[in-house]
Amino acid sequence: MTQTIPGIALIGAGIYAREEHLPKLIAHNANLLAVYSRSQKSAESIVEAAKPLTKKAASIKAYSDESQDNLDALLGRADVTAVVIAVPILALPDLIRKCLAARKHVLSEKPVAKDFKTAAALISEYEMVYKPKGQLWSVGEQFRYDLGLRKARELIQSGAIGDLTIVNARVWAAIKPGNKYYETMWRQVPEYQGGFILDGGIHFVSVLSFVACQEITETRGFSKQIAPHLPPLDTVNAALQYNKGAQGCVSISLASTKTAFDFVFIGTEGTLTLQFMGKFAVKLDGKQQFEETIDGEAMSTEIKTYLDALSSGSSEGLLSAREALHDLAVVESLCSGGGVVQTL
Amino acid sequence: MTQTIPGIALIGAGIYAREEHLPKLIAHNANLLAVYSRSQKSAESIVEAAKPLTKKAASIKAYSDESQDNLDALLGRADVTAVVIAVPILALPDLIRKCLAARKHVLSEKPVAKDFKTAAALISEYEMVYKPKGQLWSVGEQFRYDLGLRKARELIQSGAIGDLTIVNARVWAAIKPGNKYYETMWRQVPEYQGGFILDGGIHFVSVLSFVACQEITETRGFSKQIAPHLPPLDTVNAALQYNKGAQGCVSISLASTKTAFDFVFIGTEGTLTLQFMGKFAVKLDGKQQFEETIDGEAMSTEIKTYLDALSSGSSEGLLSAREALHDLAVVESLCSGGGVVQTL
């Protein structure tokens, strides 16, 4: 049945494409046929990076805007049935549209788009035009595949802390010049809301709803820029209202001299805490006790899930663009000083 | 100069009057002449409680509504020049007014009154009518005298953490039936905003401004009642905006299964943390390092400060009703789902 294995192209040749998507695609034996970047050099660098990882690297073809073998040529290939898109935030919507129009399945990176309005328009278009044709479009939020977070979610879902009453999150770090992600130009002069709060913070925002098993309906807070090198803002502090009654606070700052990555979920019968240091340490105190630091394998599981979805022809809920849209809507609410979280 | 020692009356015979005001007044050799309560039995119980503490207990006279020796009689004594008022929140304003009208100096317990409007009217009246006559009115907020909190405030004031950027507070406890304060009827059916959030929470709210050396100008958040036995609400989650630019979050719940009493003050050059377990543990991380759990001696210092103020004829800023009014205004903002913090 080899003919049913989807042929895949990787769109983008940045840090994350190289360090995460490429090795995970190879590890899961994806049929990687092509890679595209604006520059030929970047595209070929991904093919080079694949060589130590797989003997099939030689069959990966590089496409770029500097070559006749450009994006149109790539998308014209009938054997490429699916793409994985990992490009700067502002470039996402056009690429997603182009790939969908070329009848490809798509996995794109979070956030869906730079803002709710753009993302919602894209999702509506997808659901009206492409979904009925059986095309899959998923948005990557690897935290929803993190095994530590999944365990935390399961514990709360199973009633291990009773009814969730209070959520409290503190995500504090210092993104400094020299940070490899900071040194990508599109992140230094972000032409989108929130800067790193959108780009990196959205992962932690996803935890707030995913683990709570409740959606945030409104935030009330303040935002500001502390570090001069992190425009347009690097810090949000907000209160949260959830749809099933929980309330809470979230403080995110990427210009903090103190580091913290901790989440507290308090219920009527116990408390679940999460601390993140590359892996999530999950701790449950209540009628039940649990404590374990879990290797999340998030990106691996995300890619595996997408490949499985391609094979089966149906995509899973947690990868859906609508889930990612909720996270984006919460970030937008946080960045704009609070407000009702928009829904489609 | 014994004739200049102020004669003092203790108004109120509740738990805090018995356990804190009485022994602290005696410890500082206050010239305690009288005690008043609505019931004669309660008033006499305070005199009894004084006996093991001082040989002068016999000279403390009990006044009550059940006796000819009632409040008017007490306030008619020329040798009683100052009062300490520790009564339920709703009874405070009338008693304060009555004592001021009788030309007494007053130390009353926090909160100033049940709400900003009532408190502001009282303060205006005091400043117009009684202050010009040299009468002192102070409002007790012992946390402003706590030696641990004073050390923390000094460190921040001295620039030990650079410019304050983020404040984060978590005050979580479970007030249960059986708690000695809960078992006072006026607290079980509070006819004032916030219930225990006002009554007990205001101490922790005072930390937010006192240690930060900045005042809170606006809060944005949510409030709710989790425990059925704690009306009208027991939980607030809010974002904070300070007048000198700091922002933050505060989460207070007195119906939480998880306990926490911690405050984080993040600056551009370091972090100061406070943890409270009867005493404040003060920790500074930055250019300077500091770590000490400090015996606060808060009530003792507050009473001593009041006695000194009576002797010198001028009251200190931190005991002022206006300081207490700010705390009350912040609580009111928190309890009402956020808003601009009112000022007089």
Interface residues (C-beta under 8 A of the other chain):
Chain A: I161 G162 T165 I166 N168 R170 W172 E218 R220 G221 F222 S223 K224 I226 T235 N237 A238 A239 L240 Q241 G245 Q247 G248 C249 V250 S251 S253 A255 S256 T257 K258 V264 I266 G267 T268 E269 G270 T271 D285 G286 G337 G338
Chain B: I161 G162 T165 I166 N168 R170 W172 E218 R220 G221 F222 S223 K224 I226 T235 N237 A238 A239 L240 Q241 G245 Q247 G248 C249 V250 S251 S253 A255 S256 T257 K258 V264 I266 G267 T268 E269 G270 T271 D285 G286 G337 G338
